[in-house]
């Protein structure tokens, strides 16, 4: 993985395989998301006491926060099997019917990015979720016949990063809906210590603090940075992840103190140097940094907005005063397109705005 993707919350198949070793296997091992964890525990314990599958579960939130991990934990807590698929690969209702009819009683079906499931498959899923039955259409035209097939009672766990794209009928069929939030620095530090023990990486408390502070509140990014810092520590240091080692390693990988990478800084630099802070349209900004507009909008902007460095306005993107300071520039005199939000945790040493 290139440095440009080091702080991306998305993962490819190879990285998902690498994540398996550090993923928690049980609910009591899951760090953070305390409210969701307690609610899930009640849901699963109640279902097991009744001897019936729990209600269908919908997990929403940004990528990298543990939705897939929680789906596997649900199956482990229930002592049942799990079938994993994703919305984009289910293109026809017959594909989904084949999956549903192959489930054993009590199994968990996990559908990632469920908001991208094809409409015919979604409509088939309605009856399966409510009545544990699917109607398979055989033939075409006036001679088409609907064949009802029973489905063993199962629990659907759906995951989505875009809950607003779910249709109302789909959302209403989930008995439990949970939203996963970004991790606090303390939770990320605890996660890093756990991952370091599993990977056999010596890490100091100061080293964990440094890596956690650059992880954007996302455990996937924290574990990825830990693996890269481990490489640096083993090759260019004594193998221990200390504060100095973590800083030196993340400097090599172009991840700054706020967790910004090369592309993030390129977006802010273009806004400040080329467009004097904006406002500027998304397409123009993307051309200025040599990227596709959807890359800038989906990969860079969410964190830049959350960190108080960039704002979206009706006229375009605007760099906040905090962005000027982070780049070492002096904010121009006059009124900005938007007022920079207060972010004392990120800019505690910054001077007061003029």
C-alpha angles and dihedrals in degrees: 000000000000124000089252090067099039095102097037113122091215122090136200125222093268092055093046088057089051090051094057094081094057099039115112113247100201135041095248090057093055110107121218126349085095096169093049091044093053092047092049091049091055091047094051096041091050092049093049092051090052092046092232134111113269122248118282112277130220118195118191134177143094119316121274099033099109110272093136090044091053091050090056090045091054090056092045093050091049092046090232137125124264131217115200126203138139136235098245094057094053099082101152134039089236090062091056093043090056091052094046096048091051093058119108122223111288095012122147119234112201117197113185119205088013092175088072096059115125116261097242091051091047091054090049089051092059095069092040092055095045106032104014089238135111131197113218115200114221119193131002138266123002091344095057115124129200113222113197115219125189119230123207113248107273142163119242116210111192124189126197138171091194107048090166089068093060114104118242095244091052095048092047092058093064113092094197125038121183132179118208117217131205115274123255118239090252092053091048091051090053090048092050093051090051093048091046091054091051093047093043094241117148108224131176123220089248091052091052091050091052095049093043091052091058097044099088092234090291123123093206090058092044092054091045092051090047091057092050093046088049089056091052093046093051096045104036105019140032095285096261119116103228130163092265093045093049092049093048093047095049090047088058089052093047095243109141131205093279095046095258117147132200095283094047091053091044090057093049093043092051091049093049103036103031101032102024092241098316154209092221132157122254095243093050091048091049092052090050092057096037097244137116115267092239090054092054092044099045103030107032109023102058093063095037090054093045091050091052094244100113135028132199114223133174088258097049143275119336129193111227125224088258089060091054090052094046090056091048093249128134111242112241121248116262137050122318123224087252134009113256111248118240110264105168093160091061100035105027092142096047119113119251115273113266 
